[in-house]
Amino acid sequence: MLTTETIEKAIEMFEGGATDSDVAERTGVSPAEARAVANALYLGETERLLREVRLAGVLEAAAQALRSGRGLIGDGAGDVVREIWNSYPGAALKTGGTQQACTGELDQPRTLKEE
């Protein structure tokens, strides 16, 4: 499974000339995950990949809390939404006739008519 640590290690290895199979074997990720890191590195999208892996960790932690019956304590749901916004800057979230433009910060929802 990809983590920020394995991505960083894989990047170092690729920059040192390692192959996909070398990276998969030495980091414990699947060959497909090693190829995903190589593609992100080649395309200059490593920051996006790291953001998405961090988001996956947040979502997994939230899912575990909900499965255990603990729920999301405090502003846990807000934290999850903020993490999504941070992972996909420039995206817009649509809910119930309003659209929330993503600026990486919490904005006031605007109706579609206001845009």
N, C-alpha and C positions, 0 to 999 in steps of 0.2 A: 504494500500500500504506500502511496506517495505521501510524504510528509515534507514540511519545509526543509528539514535537515537532509532528507534523501535527495530532494531536488537540488539543493546547494552542492551536495557531494557529487551528484551526477553531472552537474554543470562543470565542476572542477575537472572531473574525469574526461568529459567530452572535450574541454578546452585543452587537455593534455594529450588528446589523440585516441582516447578509448573508443571502442565500438559499442553498439547497443548491447551485444551479448556480454561484453566485459562489465558494463555498467549494471546490467540486470544481475549478473552473478555476484558482483562485489557489494551491491547495495541491498539485494534481496527483493527488488521490485520486479514486476513481470517484464518480459521483453516489450510488450505493448506500452507499458508505462515509461520504460526507458526511451522508446521511440517518441513518445509524446513530449518528453523533456528535450530530446534532440530537436524535434520540430519547433518547439517553442524557442529554443536557443537560436536556431537557424533563422526563424522569422522575427526575432527580436521581441518576443512576447513572454519572456520569463517572468516579468512582474505580474502579468495577468494570470499566469499559471500559479504563481505563489499566492495571489489573492484568492483564487478559486479553491486552492487546497486549504487555506486558512478558513474560508467560508464553509467548506465541507466539514471541518473539525467543529466549528460552532454549531452547525446544523445537527451533527451527530450528538454533541453534548446536549442540545435542546431535546432531541428525540429521546435520549436516554433518561433525561429528567422527567419527561412526560410519561414514558413507559413505566417508570418506577413509582409514579403517582406523586412525585414531589412537585410537579408543575414547574412553571417558570417563575422564580421568586423575584419580587421587586419589579423592576422594569426589564425583565428577561426577554419578553416579546419585543420590546422596543430595541433592545440590544441586537436581537436577531435581524430585525429590519434594517437597522443602521449598518450592520455588517454586510447585508446584501447590497445596500446603497454604496458602501465603500468598495465592494468587490466589482461592481458594475457602474462606474461613474458615467454620467451622461444618460443613463437609462431612465425611463419613466415608469412609475408604478401606477396602474389603473385600478380603481376600485369604485364600485357603485356610482358611476357617472362623474367621478372626479378623476383628475390626473395629477399625480404628484411628480413634478420634475425633480430629478435627482441632482443634487449639487454636492453630495457627500455630507450634508448637514440636514437637520430636520427643518423643512419648510412648511408653511401653511398650505393645506390643500387648496387647489383652485378648481373651479368648475370648468368644464370644457368651453363654456360660453365666454369665460374671462380670458381665454387664450387667443 
